[in-house]
Amino acid sequence: MNLKRMCTILWIAGALAGCGRLSASETTSVPPPAPAGEDEQPAYPPTSDTVTASGQVIPLVECHPGFARGGRVAAIAVSEGAGVRQGDRLVTLEAHELEAGVARAEAALASARAELALLKAGPRPGEAEAAKASVEAAEGALAQATANRDLLSGAPRQAEREDAEARLAAAETAWMTARIDHDQLRDRDDVEDWQMEEAALQLRAAELDRAAAEAALTQVAAGAAVERRAAEGAVDEAEARRDAGQAQLALLQAAPRSEEVGTAEAAVAQAEAALETARISLHQLTLRAPCEGTVTALEISPGETVQAGQSVLTLADLRTLEVETTDLSEQDVGHVELGQMVTIHVEALQVDIRGHVVDIAPEADLLGGDVVYAVTIELDEQPAGLRWGMSVDVEIRVGER
C-alpha cells in the first residue's frame, strides 16, 4: 500500500461485486496503433509490452479515527459530507467525572505550591514575636496553675480536715458516754420511765451527731481530692500549651532544612504530574481531525457507548485521488516497477488519463483464490467528476517511465 496513506483500506471483494471488471491479463504484446489521420494524433506512443488490471479510485489520505479511551458519546460536531480542517473537533464523550478530577488536581497543586512557598519564605514579620509572647503567657499560666495546686495541698486544707476529724472524735466520745449511761439505767430497778426515755433521747442525739461528723469528714476528704485532680489537670494543660508554643517558636526561628524543601518540591512535582495526567485523560474525550478532509461516514450516534480504539467515522481528503489495482496477478506484478507510465480508463466518465506507479504492495492479497498484489498509481491529472470508488481499467506500460 502507499506509504503516504494514513490508514489501511480494504477494497477488493466489495469493490468488485457487480462491476464486471476485467481480470488481470498476462503480459501481452500490443500491436502498433492504426495510422492516424491528418487531424488525429495517437494519445500515447506505441509500446511493445503492457500489463493490464482493474482498479478503483481511492483518496490519497484516508483514516478511521477513534478514541484512546471508551465512554458515552455526548456530542457529534460534524455530519457526513462535512469538510474539516486538521485539529477540528469531531466527537466528544461525556466528561463530568474527569472534569471534576482535573479540578481536584488543580486544587492539590495550588496547595502544594503554597506550602513550598511558605517554607522557602520563612516566618512573616511579627510571627516570631507573637510566638514568643504566646510562650511567655503560657509559662505564666503554668506558674499560676502550679501555685493553685500547691495551695490546695497546703495548710488551709489540712486544717479543715483536722477540724472535721476533731469533731468526729468528740461526737464519738459523746456517743459512747450516752450509750454507757443508757445501759446503766436500763440495768437498774429503781429507774423511772421518764429517766429511760431521756437517756434514750440523749443516745439517739449522740448517734446523729456522730453520723454528721463522719459525713463532714468524708465531704472534706472528697472535696479535697476533686479539687486536687482539677488543679493537677490545669497544670498539665498549661504545660502542654507552653510546650506547643515553644515548639512553634523554635520552628519559626529555625531556617528550613534542605530535606524539608526537597520533600515540598517533590510534592509539587507529584501534584503537577497528577494534574497533567488528569488533563490528558480529559483531552482524550475529545476526538479531533488528524488531517484536513471530508467526513465520508459516521458510525456512531449521541448517547452510544464506544470502546477504546473503535472507529467512529471515516475521514478522507477527496481533493487528491489516486488509483489502486484490485486484481493484478502474481504473474504480472514482476513486470511492474516504480515510476512506470500508466494509462487509466475511467469507465464512469469514459475518459483516459495518465499516471505513474508510486507503490507496489510487498504482501499479496487473495481474490477468489487468486493471488493478487495492489499497485498504487498517482494521477498526472484529475478530471472533473472523478470520485472515490469509481471503477477503472489500468494499462501499465512495461519498461516506460
C-alpha positions as CSV (number, residue, x, y, z in Angstrom):
1,M,0.0,0.0,0.0
2,N,1.0,3.6,-0.5
3,L,3.2,4.7,2.4
4,K,1.6,8.1,2.2
5,R,-1.7,6.7,3.2
6,M,-2.5,7.2,6.9
7,C,-4.7,4.1,7.4
8,T,-5.1,0.7,5.7
9,I,-8.2,0.3,3.4
10,L,-9.8,-3.0,2.4
11,W,-11.3,-2.7,-1.0
12,I,-11.1,-5.9,-3.0
13,A,-14.2,-8.1,-2.6
14,G,-16.8,-5.4,-2.1
15,A,-15.4,-3.2,-4.8
16,L,-15.5,-5.9,-7.5
17,A,-19.1,-7.1,-6.8
18,G,-21.3,-6.5,-9.9
19,C,-18.8,-4.2,-11.6
20,G,-17.8,-6.7,-14.4
21,R,-14.1,-5.7,-14.3
22,L,-11.5,-7.3,-16.4
23,S,-9.2,-9.8,-14.7
24,A,-5.5,-9.3,-14.7
25,S,-4.1,-10.2,-18.0
26,E,-0.9,-11.9,-18.8
27,T,1.9,-9.9,-20.2
28,T,0.9,-9.3,-23.9
29,S,2.3,-7.8,-26.9
30,V,0.2,-4.9,-28.1
31,P,0.0,-4.3,-31.9
32,P,1.0,-0.9,-33.1
33,P,-1.9,1.5,-33.4
34,A,-3.5,2.1,-36.7
35,P,-2.1,5.1,-38.6
36,A,-3.7,8.3,-37.5
37,G,-5.3,10.7,-39.9
38,E,-4.0,14.1,-40.7
39,D,-6.2,15.7,-37.9
40,E,-5.8,12.8,-35.4
41,Q,-2.8,12.0,-33.2
42,P,-2.3,8.9,-31.0
43,A,-2.8,9.5,-27.3
44,Y,0.4,7.7,-26.4
45,P,3.4,6.5,-28.3
46,P,3.3,2.8,-29.3
47,T,4.6,0.3,-26.8
48,S,5.7,-3.3,-27.0
49,D,4.6,-4.6,-23.7
50,T,1.8,-3.7,-21.2
51,V,0.3,-5.1,-18.0
52,T,-3.5,-4.6,-17.6
53,A,-5.6,-4.8,-14.4
54,S,-8.8,-3.5,-12.9
55,G,-8.7,-0.9,-10.1
56,Q,-10.6,1.7,-8.1
57,V,-10.3,5.4,-7.4
58,I,-9.3,6.0,-3.8
59,P,-8.3,9.1,-1.8
60,L,-4.6,9.7,-1.2
61,V,-5.4,10.2,2.5
62,E,-8.0,8.2,4.4
63,C,-8.3,7.5,8.1
64,H,-10.7,6.0,10.6
65,P,-10.1,7.8,13.9
66,G,-11.2,6.6,17.3
67,F,-10.8,7.3,21.0
68,A,-7.9,6.3,23.2
69,R,-10.4,5.5,25.9
70,G,-14.0,4.4,26.0
71,G,-17.1,6.3,27.0
72,R,-20.5,7.6,26.1
73,V,-21.0,9.9,23.2
74,A,-22.0,13.4,24.4
75,A,-22.0,15.3,21.1
76,I,-21.1,14.9,17.4
77,A,-19.8,18.1,15.9
78,V,-19.8,17.0,12.2
79,S,-22.1,15.4,9.7
80,E,-21.5,13.2,6.7
81,G,-20.1,15.2,3.8
82,A,-18.8,18.0,6.1
83,G,-15.3,19.3,5.4
84,V,-12.9,19.7,8.3
85,R,-9.5,21.1,8.9
86,Q,-6.8,19.4,11.0
87,G,-7.5,19.8,14.7
88,D,-11.2,20.5,14.3
89,R,-13.4,18.9,16.9
90,L,-15.3,15.8,15.6
91,V,-16.9,13.9,18.6
92,T,-16.9,14.5,22.3
93,L,-17.6,11.9,25.1
94,E,-19.2,12.6,28.5
95,A,-16.6,14.2,30.8
96,H,-18.2,15.0,34.1
97,E,-16.0,12.7,36.3
98,L,-12.8,13.7,34.5
99,E,-13.6,17.4,34.7
100,A,-14.1,17.0,38.5
101,G,-10.8,15.1,38.6
102,V,-9.0,18.0,36.9
103,A,-10.4,20.4,39.4
104,R,-9.3,18.3,42.3
105,A,-5.8,18.0,40.8
106,E,-5.6,21.8,40.2
107,A,-6.5,22.4,43.9
108,A,-4.0,19.9,45.1
109,L,-1.2,21.5,43.0
110,A,-2.1,25.0,44.3
111,S,-1.9,23.7,47.9
112,A,1.4,22.1,47.3
113,R,2.9,25.2,45.7
114,A,1.6,27.3,48.6
115,E,3.3,25.0,51.2
116,L,6.6,25.2,49.3
117,A,6.4,29.0,49.0
118,L,5.7,29.3,52.8
119,L,8.6,27.0,53.6
120,K,11.0,28.9,51.4
121,A,9.8,32.4,52.6
122,G,10.2,31.6,56.3
123,P,8.2,33.4,59.0
124,R,6.5,36.7,58.2
125,P,7.5,39.8,60.2
126,G,6.0,39.7,63.6
127,E,5.2,36.0,63.7
128,A,8.3,35.2,65.8
129,E,7.5,38.0,68.3
130,A,3.9,36.8,68.6
131,A,5.0,33.2,69.2
132,K,7.4,34.4,71.9
133,A,4.7,36.4,73.6
134,S,2.5,33.3,73.5
135,V,5.2,31.2,75.1
136,E,5.6,33.8,77.9
137,A,1.8,33.8,78.5
138,A,1.7,30.0,78.6
139,E,4.6,30.0,81.2
140,G,2.7,32.5,83.4
141,A,-0.5,30.4,83.2
142,L,1.6,27.3,84.2
143,A,3.0,29.1,87.2
144,Q,-0.5,30.1,88.3
145,A,-1.8,26.6,87.9
146,T,1.1,25.1,89.8
147,A,0.5,27.6,92.7
148,N,-3.2,26.7,92.9
149,R,-2.4,23.0,93.1
150,D,0.2,23.6,95.8
151,L,-2.3,25.8,97.8
152,L,-4.9,23.0,97.8
153,S,-2.5,20.6,99.3
154,G,-1.2,23.2,101.9
155,A,-2.2,24.2,105.5
156,P,-5.7,25.6,104.9
157,R,-7.0,22.3,103.5
158,Q,-5.1,20.4,106.2
159,A,-6.6,22.5,109.0
160,E,-10.1,21.9,107.6
161,R,-9.5,18.2,107.7
162,E,-8.2,18.3,111.2
163,D,-11.2,20.2,112.4
164,A,-13.5,17.6,110.9
165,E,-11.5,14.8,112.5
166,A,-11.7,16.5,115.9
167,R,-15.4,17.0,115.6
168,L,-15.8,13.3,114.8
169,A,-13.7,12.3,117.8
170,A,-15.8,14.5,120.1
171,A,-19.0,13.1,118.7
172,E,-17.8,9.5,119.1
173,T,-16.9,10.3,122.8
174,A,-20.3,11.8,123.5
175,W,-22.0,8.8,121.8
176,M,-20.0,6.4,124.0
177,T,-20.9,8.3,127.1
178,A,-24.6,8.4,126.2
179,R,-24.6,4.7,125.5
180,I,-22.9,3.8,128.8
181,D,-25.5,6.0,130.7
182,H,-28.3,4.4,128.8
183,D,-27.1,0.9,129.5
184,Q,-26.6,1.6,133.2
185,L,-30.1,3.0,133.7
186,R,-31.6,0.0,131.9
187,D,-29.9,-2.4,134.4
188,R,-31.3,-0.6,137.5
189,D,-34.6,-1.5,139.1
190,D,-35.5,1.9,140.5
191,V,-35.3,3.9,137.3
192,E,-38.4,5.8,136.3
193,D,-39.7,5.6,132.8
194,W,-39.1,9.2,132.1
195,Q,-35.4,8.7,133.0
196,M,-35.1,5.9,130.5
197,E,-36.8,8.0,127.8
198,E,-34.4,10.9,128.5
199,A,-31.4,8.6,128.3
200,A,-32.6,7.1,125.1
201,L,-33.1,10.5,123.5
202,Q,-29.6,11.5,124.6
203,L,-28.2,8.3,123.0
204,R,-30.1,9.0,119.8
205,A,-28.9,12.6,119.6
206,A,-25.3,11.4,120.2
207,E,-25.7,8.9,117.3
208,L,-26.9,11.5,114.9
209,D,-24.2,13.9,115.9
210,R,-21.5,11.2,115.3
211,A,-23.0,10.4,111.8
212,A,-23.0,14.1,110.9
213,A,-19.3,14.4,111.9
214,E,-18.4,11.3,109.8
215,A,-20.3,12.8,106.8
216,A,-18.5,16.1,107.3
217,L,-15.1,14.4,107.3
218,T,-15.9,12.4,104.2
219,Q,-17.0,15.5,102.4
220,V,-13.9,17.4,103.3
221,A,-11.7,14.4,102.0
222,A,-13.7,14.0,98.8
223,G,-13.7,17.7,98.0
224,A,-10.0,17.9,98.5
225,A,-9.4,15.0,96.1
226,V,-11.6,16.6,93.4
227,E,-10.0,20.0,93.7
228,R,-6.6,18.4,93.7
229,R,-7.3,16.4,90.5
230,A,-8.7,19.5,88.9
231,A,-5.7,21.5,89.9
232,E,-3.3,18.9,88.5
233,G,-5.3,18.8,85.2
234,A,-4.9,22.5,84.9
235,V,-1.2,22.2,85.4
236,D,-0.9,19.5,82.7
237,E,-2.9,21.6,80.3
238,A,-0.7,24.7,81.0
239,E,2.4,22.6,80.4
240,A,1.1,21.3,77.1
241,R,0.3,24.9,75.9
242,R,3.8,26.0,76.9
243,D,5.4,23.1,75.1
244,A,3.4,23.7,71.9
245,G,4.3,27.4,72.0
246,Q,7.9,26.7,72.5
247,A,7.9,24.2,69.5
248,Q,6.2,26.8,67.3
249,L,8.7,29.4,68.3
250,A,11.6,27.1,67.5
251,L,10.1,26.3,64.1
252,L,9.8,29.9,63.2
253,Q,13.3,30.8,64.4
254,A,14.9,27.9,62.6
255,A,15.7,28.0,58.8
256,P,14.0,25.3,56.7
257,R,16.1,22.2,56.3
258,S,17.1,21.1,52.8
259,E,15.3,17.8,53.2
260,E,12.1,19.7,54.1
261,V,12.4,21.8,51.0
262,G,13.1,18.7,48.9
263,T,10.0,17.0,50.3
264,A,7.9,20.0,49.5
265,E,9.3,20.3,46.0
266,A,8.6,16.6,45.4
267,A,5.1,17.1,46.5
268,V,4.7,19.9,43.9
269,A,6.2,17.7,41.2
270,Q,3.8,14.9,42.1
271,A,0.8,17.3,42.0
272,E,1.9,18.6,38.6
273,A,2.2,15.1,37.2
274,A,-1.2,14.2,38.6
275,L,-2.8,17.3,37.0
276,E,-1.1,16.6,33.7
277,T,-2.4,13.0,33.8
278,A,-5.9,14.3,34.6
279,R,-5.8,16.8,31.7
280,I,-4.6,14.2,29.2
281,S,-7.4,11.9,30.3
282,L,-9.9,14.8,29.8
283,H,-8.4,15.7,26.4
284,Q,-8.8,12.1,25.2
285,L,-12.5,12.5,25.5
286,T,-12.5,15.0,22.5
287,L,-11.7,13.5,19.1
288,R,-10.1,15.9,16.7
289,A,-9.4,15.6,13.0
290,P,-5.9,14.2,12.4
291,C,-5.9,15.8,8.9
292,E,-7.8,18.0,6.6
293,G,-10.5,16.2,4.7
294,T,-14.2,15.3,4.3
295,V,-16.3,13.2,6.7
296,T,-17.5,10.3,4.4
297,A,-19.1,8.1,7.1
298,L,-20.4,8.4,10.6
299,E,-20.5,5.1,12.6
300,I,-21.9,6.3,16.0
301,S,-24.8,8.3,17.4
302,P,-25.2,10.6,20.5
303,G,-25.7,8.5,23.7
304,E,-24.0,5.5,22.3
305,T,-21.1,3.9,24.2
306,V,-17.9,3.4,22.3
307,Q,-14.8,1.4,23.1
308,A,-11.2,2.4,23.1
309,G,-9.8,2.1,19.6
310,Q,-13.2,1.7,17.9
311,S,-13.5,3.6,14.6
312,V,-16.2,6.2,14.9
313,L,-16.1,7.8,11.5
314,T,-14.2,7.9,8.1
315,L,-12.2,10.9,7.1
316,A,-10.7,11.3,3.6
317,D,-9.0,14.0,1.6
318,L,-11.1,13.9,-1.6
319,R,-9.1,16.7,-3.3
320,T,-6.3,14.4,-4.2
321,L,-7.3,11.0,-5.6
322,E,-5.2,8.1,-6.9
323,V,-5.8,4.6,-8.3
324,E,-5.2,1.2,-6.7
325,T,-5.3,-2.0,-8.6
326,T,-7.6,-4.8,-7.3
327,D,-6.7,-7.9,-9.4
328,L,-3.1,-7.6,-10.6
329,S,-1.9,-11.2,-10.6
330,E,1.3,-12.6,-9.2
331,Q,2.4,-13.4,-12.7
332,D,2.2,-9.8,-13.8
333,V,3.5,-8.0,-10.7
334,G,7.1,-9.0,-11.6
335,H,6.9,-6.8,-14.7
336,V,5.8,-3.7,-12.7
337,E,8.3,-1.2,-11.4
338,L,8.1,2.2,-9.6
339,G,7.8,5.1,-11.9
340,Q,6.3,3.2,-14.9
341,M,3.8,5.1,-17.0
342,V,0.2,4.1,-16.8
343,T,-2.9,4.7,-18.9
344,I,-6.1,4.8,-16.8
345,H,-9.6,4.4,-18.4
346,V,-12.4,5.7,-16.1
347,E,-15.5,3.7,-17.0
348,A,-18.0,6.1,-15.5
349,L,-16.5,9.2,-17.2
350,Q,-15.3,7.4,-20.4
351,V,-12.0,9.2,-20.3
352,D,-8.4,8.2,-20.3
353,I,-5.9,9.8,-18.0
354,R,-2.2,9.4,-17.4
355,G,-0.4,8.3,-14.2
356,H,2.7,6.5,-12.9
357,V,3.3,3.8,-10.4
358,V,4.2,5.0,-7.0
359,D,3.9,1.9,-4.8
360,I,3.8,-1.8,-5.1
361,A,2.4,-3.8,-2.2
362,P,5.0,-6.0,-0.6
363,E,2.4,-8.5,0.6
364,A,-0.2,-10.3,-1.5
365,D,-4.0,-10.5,-1.1
366,L,-6.4,-13.3,-2.1
367,L,-9.2,-12.6,-4.6
368,G,-11.4,-15.6,-5.3
369,G,-8.5,-18.0,-4.6
370,D,-6.1,-16.0,-6.9
371,V,-3.0,-14.3,-5.5
372,V,-3.1,-10.6,-6.4
373,Y,-1.0,-7.5,-5.5
374,A,-2.1,-3.9,-5.0
375,V,-0.3,-1.4,-7.1
376,T,-0.8,2.3,-6.4
377,I,-0.9,4.8,-9.2
378,E,-0.5,8.6,-8.9
379,L,-2.6,10.6,-11.3
380,D,-0.8,13.2,-13.5
381,E,-4.2,14.9,-13.9
382,Q,-7.5,14.7,-12.1
383,P,-10.5,15.2,-14.4
384,A,-13.7,16.8,-13.3
385,G,-16.2,14.4,-11.9
386,L,-13.7,11.8,-10.7
387,R,-15.0,10.3,-7.4
388,W,-13.8,7.9,-4.8
389,G,-14.8,4.4,-5.6
390,M,-15.1,4.7,-9.4
391,S,-14.0,1.6,-11.4
392,V,-11.1,2.0,-13.7
393,D,-9.0,-0.2,-16.1
394,V,-5.3,0.4,-16.0
395,E,-2.6,-0.3,-18.6
396,I,0.9,-0.3,-17.1
397,R,3.5,0.4,-19.8
398,V,6.3,-2.0,-19.0
399,G,9.7,-0.5,-19.4
400,E,8.4,3.0,-20.0
401,R,8.9,5.8,-17.4
